[in-house]
Amino acid sequence: MKPISRIVLALASLSLISTYFLPLWQIQLWAPQYPEGLNMKIWHNHLSGAFDIINGLNHYIGMKLIKEEMFPELGYIGILIGIYIAIGLLAAISGKKLLLKVFILTGLLYGVAALYDFYQWGYDYGHNLDPNAAIKVPGMSYQPPVVGYKNLLNFTAYSGPDKGGWVIISASLIAILILFFEFRNSRPKNQTKSGAGKMAAAAALLAVFLFSSCSSGGPVPIRIGKDECSHCKMTITDQKFGAEAITKTNKVFKFDDVNCLVNYMNGDKNFTGQVKDIYIVDFVKAGSFVAAGTAFFLHAEDIKSPMGGSVAAFSSEADRKTVQQEFSSAEPMTWEKVRSLY
């Protein structure tokens, strides 16, 4: 490898030392009664977070207590990171591309193994419930998401890399870019284009795999009592109402009522052109969203939404019909008809 590649690889490898002092993974929970959220962090050798509260809540639905003894991996994650650092430094010192490839392959194997291990733990944790639990919902399981967001009863759960995890991901991506750089500069000109293209494609696929699930561009939880409506600037306080507009760059705009969303879009045509997806809060499923284009809407003056929009959204026709019986003057609507109201 060229000197610059060896220096960059050495720095990337040494940066992994910071993972001994940073959390690697995080699980966060939001609910109306916990607008600030509850968190659990996984470090290389221990856990931290609001375990007392989380265990107290989980007890009612029959989930196991979260204890460090549940994770034998905490006894050897630090050793695996040390091996990873050693491979990277050895590759940097020797300058051998073969060791660089071993470093990259090791990072990929670590990542796949970690996600699979976390999935296995989450499945057991969310499915093997105490049959004598105080609260039992037939057919309901509570497996946390491997990566991303998931609604569990009135909670929204998030799982993803923490600071230490991003350091490992960054070091792995840097190593791939170094390999691409070395490959491009070592091939004859007539072979560089096709060979470099293959390497670039491989690096791009890895980047998509690592980052897409953590920034999928879908709806994100509305933190009741904390998030602010992008239009009226009021704090969002009612979990039965709300909406989100997501732009083509995956920026999320939150609203406390459907009419706030529509009025915001009507007032800024440039913004409307940048909107990729629109999601509406499901009226009967706290914390859940439904895409505006496929939602079933109900309009009635007696539906008391935060800013007087008087519209509720549902993910199914059956839910809409059930709620419609409560409002004598309710009118079923499509998304196009809802937009024309305001």
C-alpha positions, 0 to 999 in steps of 0.5 A: 500500500502507498504511505498515505493509505497506511497512515489513514488505515493506522489512524482508522484502526487506532480510532477503534480504541475509543470504542472501549469508552463509548456505547456501541448500541442503543435501544430507546423507548418513547411513550406519552408517559415518557416523552423524554424517552427511556434508554438502554445502552450496550457497551463492550463490557456492560449495560447502562440505562433506565433498567429499573423503569424498563424492567418494572414496565416489562414485568406487567407484560411478562418479559424477562428482567434485563440483566448483564448476565443475559449477555455472555457476549459482554465477556469477549466483545472487548477481545474481538475489538482488540483483534480487529485493531491488531489486524488493522495496525498490522496491515498498516505497518506491513503495507500488505493489501491481503491484510487490508482485505482481512481487516475489511472481511473481519469487520463485515463478519463482525457486523453480520454476526452482531446483528444476527446475535441481537435478533436472536436475543430480541426474539427470545426476549419478546416472544417467551413471555410469562404466561402468568403476566398481569397484562396479556394481549393475544397474539402480541409479541414484544420483540424490539427492532434489530435496527430502526423503529417499531411500535409496541403497544403505546411505546415506540422503540428504536434500536441502532448504533451508538457512538462506538458503533458509528466509529466501527462502521466508519473505520470499516468504510474507510478501509474499503475506500483505501482498498478502492484507492489502492486498486485504482492506482495499481491497475493499468489504465485500460483496466482501471475503469472496469476494476475500479467500477466493481470496487466502487459498486461493492463499497456503495452496496456496503454503505447502503447496507450499513446506513439505509436501515438507520435512515430509511426515510420513513416516519419517526416517532412523535415525542408527545409533549416535546415535539413542536408543530412545524406550522402552528409551533404548538407542542404536539400533545394528542397521540391520536392526531398528528402528521409528518411530511418527509422530503426527498432528503429524508428531513422530517416535518412534524405537525399536530393536526392534518390541517396544519400539514395541508396549510403548511404545504399550501403556503409553500409550493417549493416545500410541496415539491420537495415532499416525498412521503406523507404519513398520518397518525392512526386514530385508534393505534397510538404511535402508529402511522399510515401513509396518507395515500392509503389511509381511510379518513373520517371528517366530523365536527365532533372529532376534536383534533388539536387545531380544529381539523376535525379529521381522523385517519385509519389504516383500515376500513373496518377501524373507520366504520367502527369509529364512524358509529360514534359520530352521527354526522361523520363523513368518510373521505379520501386524502384528496378530499381531506386536502380540499377541506382546508 
